[in-house]
Amino acid sequence: MSWRAQRAAAVALLAAVALSGCGPQAPAPHTRIAGWSPSGTGVARSAPVTVDFTAPVAAGGLAEGLLVALVRAADARAVARLLEAGEPSGPLALPCDPALAEGGRRIELRPIAPLAGAAAYALVVAPTLLDAEGRAVLDPEGQRRTFVATFSTVAGPPPRPVLTEVRAVAVTPQGGGEYVELVNLGEEPLDLSGWRLEKRTSSGSLAGCTVAAAAAALPPGAFGLVAGGAWDGRYPAAAGTVRFTCGASTLAGGLADERSPEVRLLDPSGAVLATFGQGGAGPRCPAAVERIDALAPDEPANFACALDEGTPGGCNSVTPPARCP
């Protein structure tokens, strides 16, 4: 047989093998992120967060927060590092119900509570996410790396925090006992992350700290405590009280004992939304100072010394009916 005939026979054989389905097959393309939602600005605060894929993905690790997380945009970089290391996103992730949909081609995250209004959020997908065949899922550009998509929510009802009790005097170490109590009189959960608490120092100047992210927002009508990182719970708080941390150790560097407590709460834009004892309106007390009426302004007649050790996270010990919302 001539070489031309041999070549023709080989080509025919290869064609026959290909048509019969035998022989090596071309590998299927990797699963990629095909789309996500929401995006842009003005997103509804209760909108579900979804990410779509070109093929089904595996569910392992989804519920444990190892693969996908919804976070505040400011926390996206820190959460990305955790997921890249194979660690759960922990308290930085917002509480969501995760689920697979569309036959495994979609992951849905449904926030447990409405998101804050006019705030920036991020969807983070770990590079360790695998498809149903155990292969790495790639980002939209075909790279195996962390995927982050951001969006911002529509403005919601304005928050209405009221500062209701302050304890500046506590036995040593004072950082374990100082606190500021507030109540949420707004219509929506109040997320204090990124807010600023400022105090009037013994010299009369203002100093403060930024409130750290908390595991939960403050529900409407609920009480919360803002304390330093060294807070030791020596004054038992009422059940359900949400605690926020402001200051690595002491609250705002320590509240002054030499003067009546004067604090204020500023939102992330710098607007003052709540005050307590403004202008020295409150008394100096051996324990806690309480606001008598949550709806009344900072006037001397609206403040009194607590009758006992104070009521962190609870109703006023001076005139409970007026204080309790």
Legacy VTK file of the C-alpha trace (Angstrom):
# vtk DataFile Version 3.0
C-alpha trace
ASCII
DATASET POLYDATA
POINTS 325 float
0.000 0.000 0.000
1.361 3.392 -0.936
1.984 6.092 1.683
-0.920 8.086 0.274
-3.257 5.131 0.750
-1.912 4.518 4.291
-2.544 8.181 5.215
-6.086 8.054 3.833
-6.818 4.900 5.826
-5.501 6.470 9.055
-7.660 9.566 8.585
-10.699 7.409 7.941
-10.007 5.353 11.077
-9.718 8.464 13.255
-12.960 9.810 11.838
-14.712 6.540 12.560
-13.440 6.517 16.151
-14.629 10.060 16.697
-18.074 9.292 15.332
-18.394 6.186 17.468
-17.708 8.118 20.679
-14.590 6.089 21.515
-11.177 7.540 22.231
-10.179 10.616 24.275
-12.822 13.284 24.723
-12.240 17.011 24.971
-12.543 18.170 28.605
-15.701 20.059 29.465
-15.156 23.761 30.186
-14.807 24.812 33.825
-17.872 26.076 35.643
-17.876 29.855 35.906
-19.858 32.555 37.631
-22.415 33.599 35.034
-24.189 36.427 36.827
-25.186 37.880 40.176
-27.829 40.042 41.758
-28.348 42.695 43.026
-25.953 45.310 41.709
-25.752 49.075 41.487
-27.498 51.512 43.802
-30.983 51.878 45.211
-31.381 48.139 45.906
-34.368 47.105 48.035
-33.283 46.417 51.607
-35.024 43.018 51.652
-33.822 41.835 48.223
-32.314 38.310 48.072
-28.689 38.065 46.983
-27.994 35.500 44.245
-25.062 34.265 42.183
-25.573 32.127 39.051
-23.219 29.548 37.517
-22.807 27.924 34.122
-23.181 24.445 35.690
-24.304 23.000 39.037
-22.086 23.649 42.041
-21.525 21.579 45.183
-23.366 22.522 48.360
-20.735 21.368 50.858
-19.716 24.177 53.212
-22.467 26.524 52.086
-24.342 26.554 55.395
-21.100 26.883 57.370
-20.195 30.183 55.719
-17.085 28.765 54.071
-18.002 29.538 50.467
-20.291 32.555 50.080
-20.999 35.505 52.350
-22.995 38.731 52.380
-21.050 41.403 54.254
-20.761 45.128 54.683
-18.604 46.492 51.910
-16.087 47.752 54.464
-15.567 44.150 55.665
-15.237 42.568 52.207
-11.430 42.458 52.188
-11.210 40.885 55.653
-13.862 38.285 54.774
-12.099 37.489 51.494
-8.914 36.686 53.423
-10.834 34.359 55.734
-12.509 32.487 52.886
-9.249 32.189 50.962
-7.749 30.534 54.049
-10.670 28.111 54.249
-12.049 29.705 57.405
-15.674 30.710 58.074
-16.551 34.361 57.690
-17.874 34.383 61.254
-19.438 37.498 62.808
-18.391 39.677 59.858
-20.976 37.952 57.673
-24.571 39.122 57.898
-27.054 36.438 59.028
-28.626 34.836 55.947
-30.483 31.701 54.935
-28.310 30.084 52.199
-29.781 27.707 49.610
-29.062 26.081 46.245
-31.631 26.689 43.500
-32.100 26.105 39.773
-30.740 22.577 40.004
-27.562 23.753 41.707
-26.858 26.520 39.202
-27.720 29.285 41.665
-26.819 30.127 45.246
-29.297 32.299 47.132
-28.615 34.266 50.307
-31.718 35.659 51.984
-30.941 38.149 54.778
-32.617 37.306 58.068
-33.404 40.994 58.666
-33.724 43.927 56.257
-30.411 45.531 55.393
-29.607 49.031 56.570
-30.757 51.845 54.330
-28.331 53.778 52.114
-25.509 51.377 52.997
-22.906 49.535 50.895
-22.735 45.736 50.897
-20.686 43.067 49.149
-21.250 39.513 47.939
-18.081 37.438 48.426
-17.563 34.046 46.743
-14.600 31.950 47.866
-12.094 30.500 45.382
-12.590 27.132 47.125
-16.105 26.737 45.722
-16.342 23.527 43.661
-18.764 22.403 40.985
-20.729 19.156 41.073
-17.776 17.303 39.515
-15.332 18.493 42.162
-13.553 21.071 40.010
-12.804 24.644 41.000
-15.415 27.222 40.040
-13.899 30.156 38.171
-14.868 33.816 38.238
-16.537 35.453 35.192
-13.113 36.039 33.601
-12.062 32.403 33.946
-9.739 32.922 36.923
-9.678 30.950 40.155
-9.808 33.786 42.660
-12.103 35.427 45.170
-15.085 37.117 43.556
-16.535 40.292 45.101
-19.594 42.199 43.852
-20.880 45.320 45.605
-24.202 47.135 45.766
-25.869 49.777 47.910
-29.358 49.909 49.348
-32.110 52.473 49.027
-32.485 54.833 51.966
-34.819 53.544 54.655
-36.680 55.275 57.487
-34.302 57.453 59.519
-32.905 55.714 62.610
-33.986 57.044 65.983
-31.566 56.081 68.739
-32.064 57.582 72.200
-29.289 57.505 74.819
-31.015 56.488 78.033
-28.397 55.658 80.676
-24.686 56.251 81.262
-22.411 54.769 83.875
-19.095 56.605 84.189
-18.249 55.631 87.789
-17.319 52.001 88.389
-14.965 50.133 90.681
-11.518 49.282 89.346
-10.958 48.272 86.623
-13.382 50.908 85.408
-13.183 49.748 81.796
-15.044 46.590 82.794
-18.051 48.496 84.102
-18.532 51.702 82.100
-21.380 51.634 79.621
-23.790 53.734 77.598
-27.316 52.424 77.165
-29.592 53.285 74.271
-33.025 52.339 72.969
-34.079 52.100 69.335
-37.260 54.129 68.881
-37.085 53.861 65.083
-39.138 51.640 62.799
-36.267 49.449 61.579
-33.328 47.543 63.110
-30.491 49.891 64.051
-26.985 48.873 62.950
-24.413 50.961 64.823
-21.402 49.598 62.945
-19.239 52.525 61.876
-21.078 55.022 64.093
-19.093 57.151 66.527
-19.611 57.620 70.251
-18.095 60.796 71.678
-17.664 61.890 75.311
-16.860 65.166 77.000
-13.488 64.757 78.710
-12.510 66.130 82.108
-10.864 69.080 80.319
-14.047 69.822 78.382
-12.904 68.608 74.963
-14.562 65.902 72.851
-13.020 62.486 72.240
-14.499 59.238 71.046
-14.338 55.884 69.334
-15.888 54.084 66.369
-18.424 51.349 67.102
-17.275 47.945 65.870
-19.406 45.498 63.902
-21.806 43.524 66.096
-23.383 40.135 65.580
-26.853 41.672 65.379
-28.610 44.978 64.854
-30.764 46.576 67.534
-34.436 45.703 66.879
-37.125 48.394 67.096
-38.039 49.067 70.715
-35.040 47.139 72.058
-32.270 48.279 74.382
-28.583 48.047 73.639
-25.309 48.675 75.458
-22.166 50.322 74.138
-19.103 49.345 76.187
-15.365 48.992 75.830
-13.579 45.799 74.865
-12.808 45.105 78.543
-16.500 45.018 79.518
-16.868 42.187 82.051
-20.635 42.116 82.555
-20.413 42.952 86.250
-23.773 44.733 85.979
-26.137 42.100 84.552
-27.985 43.283 81.459
-31.565 42.354 80.735
-32.156 39.394 78.423
-32.073 40.303 74.749
-29.828 43.340 75.203
-27.572 43.836 72.157
-24.010 44.823 73.095
-21.796 46.965 70.876
-18.069 47.496 71.379
-16.452 50.928 71.182
-12.828 51.147 72.245
-10.307 48.307 72.402
-10.287 48.337 76.214
-12.091 51.238 77.880
-15.192 52.919 76.485
-14.018 55.863 74.351
-10.806 55.947 76.381
-12.699 56.066 79.686
-15.585 58.288 80.800
-14.736 61.194 83.084
-15.672 60.809 86.761
-15.032 64.483 87.585
-18.101 65.798 85.737
-21.625 64.742 84.887
-21.555 62.355 81.929
-22.012 63.976 78.540
-21.985 61.773 75.442
-23.318 61.909 71.927
-23.846 59.453 69.070
-22.924 60.295 65.469
-23.912 58.343 62.357
-21.263 57.444 59.715
-21.868 60.758 57.922
-20.968 62.686 61.070
-24.509 63.818 61.927
-25.301 63.907 65.674
-28.410 61.740 66.150
-28.517 61.382 69.932
-27.137 63.171 72.987
-27.084 62.562 76.729
-26.460 65.285 79.289
-25.668 67.902 76.652
-24.237 71.021 78.261
-23.865 69.283 81.616
-27.611 68.797 82.007
-27.286 65.597 84.050
-26.148 65.186 87.685
-22.947 63.611 88.969
-23.916 60.262 90.466
-22.151 57.527 92.453
-23.372 54.978 89.932
-25.433 55.409 86.764
-27.287 58.453 85.445
-30.681 57.756 83.853
-32.861 59.673 81.433
-36.345 59.869 82.926
-38.373 60.294 79.745
-36.970 58.847 76.503
-38.909 61.391 74.448
-37.882 64.475 76.436
-34.822 66.639 75.651
-31.563 67.085 77.560
-32.797 69.182 80.469
-31.787 68.863 84.137
-35.299 67.818 85.123
-35.096 64.832 82.748
-32.083 63.192 84.405
-31.688 61.456 87.746
-29.272 59.187 89.585
-30.165 55.507 89.421
-31.724 54.185 92.613
-29.373 51.185 92.682
-26.494 50.003 90.526
-28.312 50.993 87.362
-30.453 49.024 84.944
-28.317 48.243 81.874
-30.570 47.059 79.079
-33.741 47.509 81.129
-36.380 50.035 82.109
-35.538 53.107 84.169
-35.413 52.496 87.930
-36.575 56.069 88.591
-39.848 56.247 86.646
-40.262 52.993 84.684
-43.552 53.780 82.888
-42.136 56.933 81.307
-38.932 55.279 80.200
-40.216 52.043 78.737
-41.248 52.401 75.066
LINES 1 326
325 0 1 2 3 4 5 6 7 8 9 10 11 12 13 14 15 16 17 18 19 20 21 22 23 24 25 26 27 28 29 30 31 32 33 34 35 36 37 38 39 40 41 42 43 44 45 46 47 48 49 50 51 52 53 54 55 56 57 58 59 60 61 62 63 64 65 66 67 68 69 70 71 72 73 74 75 76 77 78 79 80 81 82 83 84 85 86 87 88 89 90 91 92 93 94 95 96 97 98 99 100 101 102 103 104 105 106 107 108 109 110 111 112 113 114 115 116 117 118 119 120 121 122 123 124 125 126 127 128 129 130 131 132 133 134 135 136 137 138 139 140 141 142 143 144 145 146 147 148 149 150 151 152 153 154 155 156 157 158 159 160 161 162 163 164 165 166 167 168 169 170 171 172 173 174 175 176 177 178 179 180 181 182 183 184 185 186 187 188 189 190 191 192 193 194 195 196 197 198 199 200 201 202 203 204 205 206 207 208 209 210 211 212 213 214 215 216 217 218 219 220 221 222 223 224 225 226 227 228 229 230 231 232 233 234 235 236 237 238 239 240 241 242 243 244 245 246 247 248 249 250 251 252 253 254 255 256 257 258 259 260 261 262 263 264 265 266 267 268 269 270 271 272 273 274 275 276 277 278 279 280 281 282 283 284 285 286 287 288 289 290 291 292 293 294 295 296 297 298 299 300 301 302 303 304 305 306 307 308 309 310 311 312 313 314 315 316 317 318 319 320 321 322 323 324
